[in-house]
């Protein structure tokens, strides 16, 4: 099968940004602040991916959304803006320092009242959720070693029309490079194989950002 995916160099990425809905002032400021964090700033999702997530949430209209890995809050802001009236976003993270930035920008954006931030290991938070299919949207973007565990906890609680998004599944192309054998790359390969082979779910891996897998129940 021939590739239909154009190589995304910096010029083409800039073109995509210029032809998508632009971030607003709060989002631009959050992008700028996160950019001052050095290498850690690369953990933030891109603006186009954020817009895509807001669109999905608006279409799904979940009453409960879950995010695993919040960082400075850009993705959570994107999700919260798409929630219907009464919808809630549960954010799981372990960093007080980074999520303090998130809290201030959620307040500025007027979405803080829709977000429940839990500072604790995400698996503890997820396992404390009721064992009911009530999660309408979930986003996994945290430590790769636990991706399979996060997926399992969320899939068992996913509503029939719900969607799970999983970030960084291409890992800069590393997952397809046989010379890469570091722990993170191997963990992502293991997750990708686990999800693709799961008969309970429908899986599509998209070249969005650093690779974004979309998962629904069959």
C-alpha positions in Angstrom: 0.0 0.0 0.0 1.5 3.4 -1.0 1.6 6.1 1.6 -1.0 8.9 1.4 0.6 10.8 4.3 2.7 13.8 3.3 5.9 14.3 5.2 5.2 17.1 7.8 8.2 19.4 7.7 8.3 22.7 9.6 6.9 24.7 6.7 3.9 22.4 6.2 3.2 22.4 10.0 3.2 26.2 9.9 0.8 26.0 6.9 -1.5 23.7 8.9 -1.5 26.1 11.8 -2.2 29.1 9.6 -5.2 27.3 8.0 -6.8 26.0 11.2 -8.8 28.0 13.8 -6.1 30.0 15.8 -5.7 29.8 19.5 -7.3 32.6 21.5 -5.4 35.0 23.8 -5.5 32.7 26.8 -4.3 29.7 24.8 -1.5 31.7 23.2 -0.4 32.9 26.6 -0.4 29.3 27.9 1.6 28.1 25.0 4.1 30.9 25.6 4.4 30.1 29.3 4.8 26.4 28.7 7.5 27.2 26.1 9.7 28.7 28.9 9.9 25.3 30.6 12.7 24.1 28.3 12.6 20.5 27.1 9.6 19.8 29.3 7.6 22.3 27.2 7.5 19.7 24.3 5.0 17.7 26.3 2.3 20.2 25.4 0.0 19.2 22.6 -0.2 21.4 19.5 -2.9 23.9 18.8 -4.4 21.9 15.9 -4.7 18.8 18.1 -6.3 20.9 20.8 -8.9 22.2 18.3 -9.6 18.7 17.1 -10.2 17.5 20.6 -12.6 20.4 21.3 -14.5 19.4 18.2 -14.7 15.8 19.3 -16.0 16.7 22.7 -18.6 19.0 21.3 -19.9 16.2 19.1 -19.8 13.6 21.8 -21.3 15.8 24.6 -20.0 13.6 27.4 -21.2 14.2 31.0 -17.9 12.8 32.2 -14.5 13.2 30.5 -11.2 12.0 31.9 -7.6 13.2 31.2 -4.6 11.2 32.3 -1.6 13.6 32.3 -2.5 17.2 32.5 0.9 19.1 32.5 0.2 22.8 32.2 -3.4 22.4 31.2 -3.7 23.1 27.4 -5.4 19.8 26.5 -7.7 20.0 29.5 -8.7 23.5 28.5 -9.4 22.2 25.0 -11.6 19.4 26.4 -13.4 21.6 29.0 -14.4 24.1 26.4 -16.2 21.4 24.5 -18.2 20.0 27.4 -22.0 20.3 27.4 -23.8 22.0 30.3 -23.2 20.0 33.4 -20.3 18.1 31.9 -17.2 17.5 34.1 -13.6 16.8 33.3 -11.5 14.7 35.8 -7.8 15.5 35.4 -5.2 13.1 36.8 -1.6 14.3 37.4 1.1 14.1 40.0 2.8 17.5 39.6 1.7 20.4 41.8 4.1 22.7 40.1 2.9 22.2 36.5 -0.8 22.0 37.3 -0.5 25.3 39.2 0.1 26.9 35.9 -2.9 25.0 34.5 -5.2 26.2 37.3 -4.5 29.8 36.6 -5.2 29.5 32.9 -8.4 27.5 33.5 -9.6 30.4 35.7 -8.7 32.9 33.0 -10.6 30.9 30.4 -13.7 30.5 32.6 -13.6 26.7 32.7 -12.2 26.0 36.1 -15.6 25.1 37.5 -15.9 22.2 35.0 -12.6 20.6 36.0 -11.8 18.3 39.0 -8.0 18.1 39.3 -6.7 15.1 41.3 -3.0 15.2 42.4 -2.3 11.5 42.9 -1.1 8.5 40.9 -3.5 8.2 38.0 -4.2 4.5 38.5 -5.4 5.2 42.0 -7.8 7.8 40.7 -9.1 5.7 37.9 -9.6 2.6 40.0 -11.6 4.7 42.5 -14.1 5.5 39.8 -17.4 3.6 39.8 -17.2 0.5 37.6 -19.9 1.8 35.3 -19.8 2.7 31.6 -20.1 6.4 32.1 -16.8 7.9 30.7 -17.8 9.6 27.4 -14.3 10.9 26.5 -10.8 10.2 27.7 -7.4 11.4 26.8 -4.2 9.5 27.8 -1.0 11.5 27.7 1.2 10.5 30.7 3.9 8.0 31.6 4.1 5.5 28.7 5.0 2.5 31.0 1.4 2.6 32.3 -0.4 3.2 29.1 -1.9 -0.3 29.0 -3.1 -0.1 32.6 -4.7 3.3 31.9 -6.3 2.0 28.8 -7.8 -1.0 30.6 -9.2 1.0 33.5 -10.8 3.5 31.0 -12.1 1.0 28.5 -14.0 -0.9 31.2 -15.7 2.4 32.1 -16.2 3.7 28.6 -19.8 4.5 27.5 -21.1 2.8 24.4 -20.6 6.0 22.3 -17.4 7.1 24.1 -13.9 7.6 22.7 -10.4 7.2 24.1 -7.6 9.3 22.6 -4.0 8.1 23.2 -1.2 10.5 22.5 2.5 10.0 21.4 1.8 6.6 19.8 4.3 7.2 17.0 7.0 8.6 19.3 8.8 10.6 16.6 8.8 7.6 14.4 10.7 5.6 17.0 8.0 2.8 17.2 8.8 1.8 13.6 12.6 2.1 14.0 14.1 -1.4 14.8 17.2 0.3 16.1 15.2 2.0 18.9 15.0 -0.2 22.0 14.7 2.2 24.9 12.1 1.6 27.6 9.7 4.3 26.5 9.7 3.1 22.9 9.2 -0.5 23.9 6.3 0.5 26.2 4.6 2.3 23.4 5.1 -0.6 21.0 3.6 -2.9 23.7 0.6 -0.5 24.1 0.1 -0.2 20.3 0.1 -4.0 19.9 -2.2 -4.4 22.9 -4.8 -2.0 21.6 -4.7 -3.1 18.0 -5.2 -6.7 19.1 -8.0 -6.1 21.5 -11.2 -7.6 20.2 -13.3 -5.4 22.4 -12.3 -2.2 20.7 -12.1 -0.4 17.3 -8.7 1.3 16.8 -7.5 3.9 14.3 -3.9 5.3 14.6 -3.8 8.8 13.1 -0.7 11.0 12.1 -1.9 13.8 14.3 0.7 15.5 16.5 3.2 12.8 17.6 0.6 10.1 16.7 -2.9 9.9 18.1 -4.8 6.6 18.5 -8.6 6.8 18.5 -10.4 4.0 20.3 -14.1 3.1 20.6 -15.9 0.0 21.7 -16.9 -2.4 19.0 
